Amino acid sequence: MAHKKGQGSTQNNRDSAGRRLGVKKYGGESVVAGNIIIRQRGTKVHPGKNIGMGKDHTLYALVDGVVAFERKDKKRKQVSIIPAV
């Protein structure tokens, strides 16, 4: 026998929490090795000098220094760390 649920509102109330993506340290900010710079899906921003990339494309600092955003080429952006002296 085919059944049709009454009301229906209880079927529609599921949603996932936000993933807290985005830039965590901006250009010119000083960072310590291990600090997360950007959490992203895919490589919106590519890793430059002194930047590591996690398996979920998270970019993080490998050395202490200052964050610098720059262009990699016409279409792509990258982020680097200028080491502290």
C-alpha positions in Angstrom: 0.0 0.0 0.0 1.3 3.4 -0.9 1.4 5.8 2.0 1.7 9.6 2.0 3.2 11.2 5.0 1.1 13.8 6.8 2.5 17.3 7.5 6.0 16.8 5.9 7.7 19.6 7.9 9.8 17.1 9.9 11.4 15.8 6.7 12.8 19.2 5.7 14.7 20.3 8.8 18.2 18.9 8.2 21.2 21.1 7.4 24.9 20.8 7.9 27.0 23.2 10.0 29.2 25.7 8.1 32.8 24.5 7.5 34.6 27.7 8.7 36.6 28.1 5.5 38.4 31.2 4.4 41.5 33.3 5.0 42.6 33.1 8.7 45.8 35.3 8.4 45.9 38.3 6.0 48.7 39.9 4.1 51.2 41.7 6.4 50.2 39.7 9.5 53.0 38.0 11.4 52.7 34.2 11.8 54.4 31.4 13.7 55.4 28.1 12.0 52.3 25.9 11.9 49.7 28.7 11.8 46.9 28.1 9.3 46.8 30.8 6.7 43.8 29.7 4.5 41.2 26.9 4.8 39.8 26.2 1.3 38.1 23.6 -1.0 40.5 23.0 -3.9 43.4 25.3 -4.6 41.8 28.7 -4.9 45.1 30.0 -3.6 48.3 28.1 -4.3 51.2 27.6 -1.8 54.3 29.7 -2.4 57.6 29.9 -0.5 57.6 28.6 3.1 54.0 27.4 2.8 52.8 23.8 3.3 49.5 22.3 2.0 47.5 19.7 3.9 45.5 17.0 2.2 42.3 19.1 2.4 44.1 22.0 0.7 44.7 23.9 3.9 47.7 26.3 3.6 49.9 26.7 6.6 53.2 28.4 7.6 56.4 26.4 7.6 58.5 29.2 9.2 57.9 32.2 11.4 57.5 35.4 9.3 55.0 37.7 7.6 52.2 36.7 5.2 52.5 37.9 1.6 49.8 37.4 -1.1 50.9 37.6 -4.7 50.0 36.5 -8.2 51.4 33.2 -9.5 50.5 34.0 -13.1 47.6 35.7 -14.9 44.9 33.5 -13.4 46.3 32.0 -10.2 47.1 33.5 -6.8 49.6 32.3 -4.3 50.6 33.0 -0.7 54.1 33.0 0.7 55.8 33.7 4.0 58.6 36.2 4.2 60.9 34.8 7.0 61.5 36.9 10.1 65.1 37.9 10.5 
